[in-house]
Amino acid sequence: NENVVIAADPSEGGDRCAAVAKSKKHADSFLVYAARIDSAQFGYELNKMGKYVQKKTGIWPTIGVERNTGMATIVTLQNLNYQMLFRMPKLGMQNKDEEEKIGWTTNTATRPKMLDELALSLKQMVNKIYDIETIRELMSFIRNERTGKPEAASGMNDDLVIAEAIAWQLYGMTTEKSVQNLEEAASKFQKEVLFDKFGLPNQ
């Protein structure tokens, strides 16, 4: 009865690429990735993470890539034929054109929501984080006194914080079970028979 989501924050301007794998069953981040690589190569690393989780659990995790800087990452995953890619639902003032596109979009509507809900999950102690580097980043993630924007303190990183915030959103939004292959998907999600052989509605 397990399912897993992987949130990915590709690099921008020399920052690290970061990814967090979170269990739907236990609400914990059990696998963390962070490295200074380009966004396209990041797609290969995410594919490896997905395969690792599939090997351990028997199911393919849903991968949600931060879309703003992650197009190269998404293209790599598509070229690798990775099927379980998160699609963005409509949130708040989000542009309708962004709805149902592959990946997570961070904008003026979604950024405050994902950071506030991450903070709340930690205060309520329902979100389990084991990685010490992620915890260090959380402890140095502040509200800029001049701009009022939540961000990393000077000289610190926040890529793991953003990946964790996206992971918590995916944790709440992803409900369907991942599947091993197309044959399994066909067996689990059969076409519903609405009428019997006499043309009467099935109850």
Secondary structure, 3 states (H helix, E strand, C coil): CCCEEEEEECCCCCCCEEEEEEECCCCEEEEEEEECCCHHHHHHHHHHHHHHHHHHHCCCCEEEEECCCCHHHHHHHHHCCCCCECECCCCCCCCHHHCCCECECCCCCHHHHHHHHHHHHHHCCCCEECCHHHHHHHHCEEECCCCCCEEECCCCCCHHHHHHHHHHHHHHHCCCCCCCCHHHHHHHCCCCCCECCCCCECC
